[in-house]
Every structure is written in C-alpha cells, then in structure tokens.
Amino acid sequence: MSPQPTVLILGGVGFIGRNLVAHLVENNLAAEIRVVDKVLPQTAYLNKRFQEAFTNVEFVQGNLSNSASVEKCFTRADGSSFDYVINLAAETKFSQPEE
C-alpha cells in the first residue's frame, strides 16, 4: 500500500473547505493536512465536528493576495512539496474595498 499523501488546502475554513477537512481527517485519508485561510478557525463558528477535525491539522493564517503569505503556506520544514494542493479560496465580500 502506498503512503498517504500530504494535502494543502487553501481557503479551508469556508463551507466547502471545512467539510473537506472533516472528511479527510475522519476517514484518515492524508498523512498531513495544512489549511491556509485568512479567517481563524476559532472565529469561524465551527460546530463540534469541525472543531475536532481542525485539532488534527496544521493551520496557517494567511492572506493569499500577499506574496509573503503564499510563500509561507507552501514552505515545508523538510523542503518537500505537498502531494495535493486544493484551492478553495475565494473573496465573497463584494461591497468591501480592495484592501
């Protein structure tokens, strides 16, 4: 059996992302999961299921419109890359200024 993959989820605190994280964690489908989002899980109104799932992943807060944040989210301590990168990041606050 091949080793489990490493997964990077961009925008993983949103509705689709939190469900994907819970699915991967509950079914033990990844060796390592890193979630990057500008919203902290603690402020995202996660229910018990999602709170528990997020205790088993590495969370990195980052704004993907900032190049330093992008570099930080892809950088791993051992220099390797992620097997899968899933982009679920989106901006939904149309009335907000660009900043």
C-alpha positions in Angstrom: 0.0 0.0 0.0 1.4 3.4 -0.9 1.9 6.0 1.8 -0.8 8.5 2.4 -0.5 11.9 0.6 0.2 15.3 2.1 -2.5 17.9 1.4 -2.5 21.7 1.3 -6.0 23.3 1.4 -6.2 26.9 0.5 -9.3 28.6 1.9 -10.0 25.6 4.0 -12.1 27.3 6.7 -15.0 28.1 4.4 -18.1 25.9 4.0 -16.6 23.5 1.4 -13.2 23.6 3.0 -14.3 22.7 6.5 -16.3 19.8 5.1 -13.3 18.5 3.1 -11.0 18.8 6.1 -13.5 16.8 8.2 -13.8 14.2 5.5 -10.1 13.8 5.2 -9.5 13.6 8.9 -12.4 11.3 9.8 -11.5 8.8 7.1 -7.7 9.0 7.7 -7.1 9.9 4.1 -3.9 12.1 4.5 -0.7 11.8 6.3 -0.5 15.6 6.8 -3.1 18.3 6.2 -2.2 22.0 6.2 -5.1 24.5 6.0 -4.4 28.1 5.0 -7.1 30.8 5.4 -7.3 34.4 6.4 -10.1 33.5 8.8 -9.1 31.8 12.1 -10.9 28.6 12.8 -11.7 30.0 16.3 -13.7 32.8 14.8 -15.4 30.8 12.0 -18.4 29.5 14.0 -17.3 25.8 13.5 -19.5 23.2 15.1 -18.1 20.4 17.3 -17.4 18.1 14.3 -15.3 20.7 12.5 -13.6 21.9 15.7 -12.5 18.4 16.3 -11.3 18.0 12.8 -9.2 21.2 12.9 -7.4 20.0 16.0 -5.8 17.3 13.7 -4.5 19.7 11.0 -1.9 22.3 10.8 -3.5 25.8 10.4 -1.6 28.7 8.9 -3.3 32.1 8.8 -2.5 33.9 5.6 -4.0 36.3 3.0 -3.3 34.8 -0.4 -3.3 38.2 -2.0 0.1 38.8 -0.2 3.1 37.1 -1.8 4.8 36.5 1.5 1.8 34.6 2.8 1.7 32.5 -0.4 5.3 31.5 0.0 4.8 30.7 3.7 1.9 28.4 3.1 3.8 26.3 0.5 7.0 26.1 2.5 7.5 22.9 4.5 10.2 22.4 7.2 11.8 19.5 5.3 11.8 21.3 2.0 9.5 18.8 0.3 6.3 19.8 -1.6 2.7 18.8 -1.0 1.2 15.9 -2.9 -2.1 17.7 -3.4 -3.0 21.4 -3.3 -6.7 22.2 -3.3 -7.7 25.8 -3.9 -11.0 26.7 -2.3 -10.0 30.3 -1.6 -12.4 33.0 -2.8 -13.4 36.5 -2.0 -17.2 36.9 -1.4 -17.4 40.4 0.2 -18.2 42.3 -3.0 -19.0 45.5 -1.1 -15.7 45.7 0.7 -12.8 47.9 -0.5 -9.8 46.1 -2.1 -7.6 46.4 0.9 
